[in-house]
């Protein structure tokens, strides 16, 4: 049989599924997006089928793609298990997932502390939304994730909390109380989006979602341009070019928790949570 499924390409295919797209898969694998795309095209040539269709920033798997994805997981599991038994596996890697809210201010110092806590591990990072990170942890493609999560218990460990505040451009003028409130939000799934919309609706006001952004940079750009207000974690140093709006409903702090994948050594999760707590003491 001349057709061969390349293990490296299969790993890229699985990463596209687990990360929700080519860009995030490339980040997780420390590859370029072009390399990941080439890997998928290589698999498509082998099976002579379209495997993944791009829809904006998202990736949709075709029926053939879903079939190969299931087989890829099985192949990689056997491949990696064989390397472990032969003592030929790569150095241990700790994949740490974080929301952009946390990473924007905490990641540099957190990376230093995690690498000090796990000197024999290769620490890698993946940034995404809370819902997608939680799903990736449960599937085992991420070892530990720092999440805005209101559920305590199970594989969640308390790590601290973020104060949530409303931010706007300095010259932004709010509408009258009987008018809809212009809001800038993340697109779904997003915990802070739901909190913000619920808080405004609780006042009896109509939320006007004037801008939905896929990432933190997009949210900040829209708020700085004066499109509306955004509910964001308040950490030190303050967000440049924005001011806190005290005339909007005050929300309680958002709990941060460290969530570990099934089977991860409890000591690893405990050390990671402690590293997060130490960094939060400095920035909150």
C-alpha positions in Angstrom: 0.0 0.0 0.0 1.6 3.3 -1.1 -0.7 5.7 0.8 0.7 6.7 4.2 -0.8 8.9 6.9 1.9 11.1 8.4 1.8 11.3 12.2 2.9 14.9 12.3 0.1 15.9 9.9 -2.4 13.8 11.9 -1.3 15.7 15.0 -2.1 19.0 13.3 -5.5 17.8 12.2 -6.4 16.8 15.8 -5.1 20.2 17.0 -7.4 22.0 14.5 -10.3 20.1 16.0 -9.3 20.6 19.6 -8.5 24.3 19.3 -11.3 25.3 17.0 -9.3 26.6 14.1 -6.0 26.8 12.2 -4.7 29.8 14.0 -5.2 28.4 17.5 -3.9 25.0 16.4 -0.7 26.7 15.1 -0.2 28.5 18.4 -0.7 25.3 20.4 1.8 23.3 18.3 4.3 26.2 18.0 4.0 26.1 14.2 3.0 28.6 11.6 -0.6 28.7 10.4 0.7 27.9 7.0 2.4 24.7 8.2 -0.8 23.5 9.8 -2.7 24.2 6.6 -0.1 22.3 4.6 -0.4 19.3 6.9 -4.1 19.2 6.4 -3.8 19.5 2.7 -1.2 16.6 2.7 -3.8 14.4 4.4 -6.5 15.5 1.9 -4.2 14.4 -0.9 -3.6 11.0 0.7 -7.3 10.2 1.2 -8.5 12.2 -1.8 -11.2 13.9 0.2 -11.9 17.4 1.5 -11.4 17.2 5.3 -11.8 20.7 6.7 -13.8 23.7 5.4 -12.9 27.2 6.6 -15.8 29.3 7.8 -14.2 32.7 8.8 -11.9 31.9 11.7 -13.6 28.7 12.4 -12.9 25.3 10.9 -15.7 22.9 10.0 -14.9 19.2 9.5 -16.5 17.4 6.6 -17.9 13.9 7.0 -14.6 12.5 5.8 -12.8 14.8 8.1 -14.7 13.6 11.1 -14.0 10.0 10.2 -10.3 10.6 9.8 -10.2 12.7 13.0 -11.5 9.7 15.0 -8.9 7.4 13.4 -6.2 10.1 14.0 -6.9 10.1 17.7 -6.5 6.3 17.8 -3.3 6.3 15.8 -1.7 9.0 17.9 -2.7 7.3 21.1 -1.0 4.0 20.0 2.0 5.9 18.5 2.6 7.9 21.7 2.0 4.9 23.9 4.7 3.0 22.0 7.2 5.8 22.5 6.5 5.8 26.2 7.0 2.1 26.5 10.3 2.3 24.6 11.5 5.2 26.7 11.8 7.3 23.5 9.2 10.0 24.2 10.0 13.7 24.2 10.5 15.6 27.5 7.3 16.1 29.4 5.2 19.0 28.4 2.8 21.0 30.5 0.2 22.7 28.4 -1.4 25.6 30.4 -4.5 27.2 29.1 -5.6 30.7 30.0 -8.3 33.2 29.2 -7.1 36.4 27.4 -8.3 38.4 30.4 -5.8 36.7 32.6 -3.0 36.4 30.1 -3.1 40.1 29.1 -1.6 41.2 32.5 -0.5 38.0 34.3 1.1 35.7 31.7 4.7 37.0 31.7 5.1 36.6 35.4 2.9 33.5 35.5 5.1 31.8 32.9 8.2 32.5 35.0 6.7 31.0 38.1 5.3 28.0 36.4 8.7 27.2 34.8 10.3 27.6 38.2 7.7 25.3 39.7 8.2 22.6 37.0 11.9 22.9 36.0 11.9 19.4 34.3 8.8 20.2 32.2 8.4 22.1 28.9 5.7 24.7 29.7 3.5 25.7 26.8 0.5 28.1 26.8 -2.8 28.2 24.9 -5.1 31.2 25.0 -8.9 30.8 24.4 -12.3 31.3 25.9 -13.3 29.8 29.2 -15.8 27.4 27.6 -13.4 26.1 25.0 -10.6 25.8 27.5 -12.8 23.8 29.9 -13.8 21.5 27.1 -10.1 21.0 26.0 -9.1 20.2 29.6 -11.9 17.6 29.9 -10.7 16.0 26.6 -7.1 16.0 27.8 -5.6 18.2 25.1 -4.8 20.8 27.8 -3.2 19.8 31.1 -4.3 22.8 33.2 -6.4 25.8 32.5 -7.0 29.1 34.4 -10.7 29.9 34.0 -13.3 32.3 35.1 -15.5 29.6 36.7 -18.3 29.7 39.2 -18.2 26.0 39.9 -16.2 24.8 42.9 -15.2 21.2 43.4 -14.3 18.3 41.2 -11.1 19.0 39.3 -11.4 22.8 40.0 -9.1 24.4 42.5 -9.6 28.0 43.8 -6.9 30.3 42.5 -8.2 33.8 43.3 -10.6 36.3 41.8 -10.8 39.3 39.5 -12.8 42.4 40.2 -15.0 43.3 37.2 -15.5 46.9 36.2 -17.0 48.8 33.3 -14.6 50.5 31.0 -15.1 53.2 28.4 -13.2 55.8 26.4 -12.5 59.0 28.4 -14.8 61.1 26.2 -17.6 58.5 25.9 -21.0 60.0 26.8 -23.7 57.5 28.0 -27.2 57.7 26.6 -30.2 58.6 28.8 -31.4 55.9 31.2 -34.4 55.1 29.1 -32.3 54.4 26.0 -30.4 51.2 25.1 -26.9 51.0 26.5 -24.2 50.6 23.8 -22.0 47.6 24.8 -18.9 46.0 23.4 -18.7 42.3 24.1 -16.9 39.2 23.1 -18.7 36.8 20.8 -20.0 33.6 22.3 -19.1 31.6 24.3 -18.1 34.1 26.9 -18.8 34.3 30.7 -18.2 38.1 31.0 -20.5 38.8 28.1 -23.4 36.9 29.8 -22.6 38.7 33.1 -22.6 42.1 31.4 -25.8 41.6 29.5 -27.5 40.2 32.6 -26.4 43.1 34.8 -27.8 45.7 32.3 -31.0 43.8 31.8 -31.4 43.6 35.5 -31.6 47.4 35.6 -34.5 47.3 33.2 -32.3 48.7 30.4 -32.0 47.3 26.9 -28.5 46.1 26.1 -27.4 47.3 22.6 -24.5 45.1 21.5 -22.9 47.5 19.1 -19.8 45.5 18.6 -18.9 41.8 19.1 -15.2 40.9 18.9 -13.4 37.6 18.7 -10.5 38.6 21.0 -9.4 41.0 23.7 -7.6 43.3 21.2 -10.8 43.8 19.3 -12.8 44.6 22.4 -10.3 47.1 23.6 -10.0 48.8 20.1 -13.8 49.2 19.9 -14.1 50.6 23.4 -11.2 53.0 22.9 -12.9 54.3 19.7 -16.0 55.2 21.8 -18.4 52.6 20.5 -19.6 51.7 24.0 -18.7 50.2 27.3 -17.3 46.8 28.1 -17.2 44.7 31.3 -13.6 43.6 31.9 -11.5 42.3 34.8 -9.7 45.1 36.7 -6.1 44.4 37.3 -2.9 46.4 37.7 -1.6 48.2 35.7 -4.9 49.8 34.5 -5.9 49.5 30.9 -4.3 52.3 29.0 -6.6 54.8 27.3 -9.8 53.7 29.2 -11.6 54.9 32.3 -13.7 53.1 34.8 -17.4 54.0 34.7 -18.8 54.1 38.2 -22.4 54.9 37.0 -23.1 51.3 35.9 -24.1 48.4 38.1 -21.3 47.0 40.3 -20.8 43.3 40.0 -19.1 41.0 42.4 -15.7 39.6 41.7 -15.3 36.8 39.2 -13.8 33.7 40.7 -10.6 32.3 39.0 -10.1 28.5 39.2 -7.4 26.2 38.0 -8.9 23.1 36.3 -6.8 20.0 35.7 -7.4 17.3 33.1 -8.5 13.8 34.2 -5.5 11.7 35.4 -3.2 14.7 36.0 -1.1 14.3 39.2 -2.9 16.3 41.9 0.4 17.8 43.1 0.9 19.4 39.6 -2.6 21.1 39.8 -1.9 22.2 43.4 1.4 23.8 42.4 -0.1 25.5 39.4 -2.9 27.0 41.5 -0.4 28.3 44.1 1.6 29.9 41.3 -1.5 31.7 40.0 -2.4 32.9 43.6 1.0 34.4 44.1 0.8 36.3 40.8 -2.7 37.6 41.6 -1.5 39.0 44.9 0.7 41.4 42.9 -1.8 42.4 40.2 -5.1 42.7 42.0 
